[in-house]
Amino acid sequence: MIGQLRSVVLDCPDPSELASFYEKLLGAERQAGGDETWVVIVANGTRLAFQRSGDYQPPAFPDPHGSQQFHLDVLVEDVEEAEPKVLELGARLVKKDNDDTFRVYADPVGHPFCLVWLP
């Protein structure tokens, strides 16, 4: 082994604002020491960091000529209960899957994430 994963970092225009979205989505806790350029939250032992990018451009998804680059899968027990809550937080529904095991959303600044559940 060369190293261990420390954090998953998302670029965004406002780290505090996007961290708040994920805190509520994941039941995470904000770590001390953040500022206007960098905020860290911890959800179930996993660190998510949010880094200010002055020229942030959201991924183009879905885009048949591009790639989403990266997304998070969020396990939920009941998608019908979870969906209105994520939409109220500011997420946007991108795609419902026909096989009924996941739905794709975009967070408030456009990063894709999925609500997934076990059939």
C-alpha positions in Angstrom: 0.0 0.0 0.0 1.3 3.4 -0.9 -1.2 5.5 1.1 -4.7 5.9 2.5 -7.6 8.0 1.2 -7.9 11.1 3.4 -10.7 13.1 1.9 -13.0 13.4 -1.1 -12.8 17.1 -2.2 -15.4 18.9 -4.3 -14.7 22.2 -6.0 -17.5 24.8 -5.6 -18.2 28.5 -5.5 -19.1 28.6 -1.8 -17.7 25.9 0.4 -19.7 26.7 3.5 -23.0 26.7 1.6 -22.3 23.4 -0.2 -21.0 21.8 3.0 -24.4 22.7 4.7 -26.2 20.9 1.9 -24.2 17.7 2.5 -24.3 18.0 6.3 -28.1 17.8 6.1 -28.1 15.1 3.4 -25.7 12.8 5.2 -26.2 13.8 8.9 -22.5 14.9 8.9 -20.6 17.1 11.3 -18.6 20.1 10.3 -15.0 20.1 11.4 -13.4 23.1 13.1 -10.8 25.1 11.2 -12.6 25.8 8.0 -12.7 29.2 6.3 -14.2 30.8 3.2 -12.0 28.7 0.9 -12.1 25.3 2.6 -14.6 23.4 4.7 -14.5 19.7 5.9 -17.4 17.6 7.1 -17.3 14.0 8.4 -20.1 11.5 7.6 -19.9 8.0 9.0 -16.1 8.4 9.3 -15.7 9.7 5.7 -14.3 13.1 5.2 -15.8 15.3 2.5 -14.1 18.6 1.8 -15.3 21.6 -0.1 -12.8 23.8 -1.8 -13.5 27.3 -3.3 -13.0 27.5 -7.0 -13.4 31.0 -8.4 -14.0 29.7 -11.9 -16.1 26.7 -11.0 -18.0 25.2 -13.8 -20.4 22.3 -13.0 -20.0 19.0 -14.8 -22.2 18.6 -17.9 -24.4 15.7 -17.0 -26.0 14.0 -18.7 -23.9 14.8 -21.8 -23.4 12.2 -24.4 -20.1 13.9 -25.4 -18.8 14.5 -21.9 -18.4 12.7 -18.6 -19.8 13.3 -15.1 -16.2 12.8 -13.9 -17.3 11.7 -10.4 -20.4 11.1 -8.3 -21.4 10.1 -4.8 -23.8 7.2 -4.1 -26.0 7.8 -1.0 -27.7 4.7 0.4 -31.3 5.3 1.6 -33.9 3.0 2.9 -36.9 4.5 1.1 -36.3 6.7 -1.9 -39.9 8.0 -1.9 -39.3 9.4 1.6 -35.8 10.6 0.8 -36.4 12.3 -2.5 -38.7 15.2 -1.3 -36.1 15.9 1.4 -33.1 16.2 -1.0 -35.2 18.3 -3.3 -36.1 20.6 -0.4 -32.4 21.0 0.4 -31.8 22.3 -3.1 -31.0 19.2 -5.1 -32.4 18.7 -8.6 -33.7 15.4 -10.0 -31.7 14.5 -13.2 -32.8 10.9 -14.0 -35.0 8.2 -12.6 -33.6 4.7 -13.4 -35.9 2.3 -15.0 -34.7 -0.7 -13.0 -35.7 1.0 -9.8 -32.4 0.8 -7.8 -31.1 4.4 -8.1 -32.0 8.0 -9.0 -29.6 10.6 -10.2 -29.7 14.1 -8.7 -27.5 17.2 -8.9 -26.5 19.1 -5.8 -27.1 22.9 -5.6 -24.0 23.6 -7.7 -24.4 20.7 -10.2 -22.3 17.8 -8.8 -24.2 14.6 -9.6 -25.0 12.1 -6.8 -27.3 9.1 -6.6 -29.8 8.0 -4.1 -29.5 4.2 -4.1 -31.4 1.5 -2.3 -31.5 -2.2 -2.0 -34.4 -3.9 -3.9 
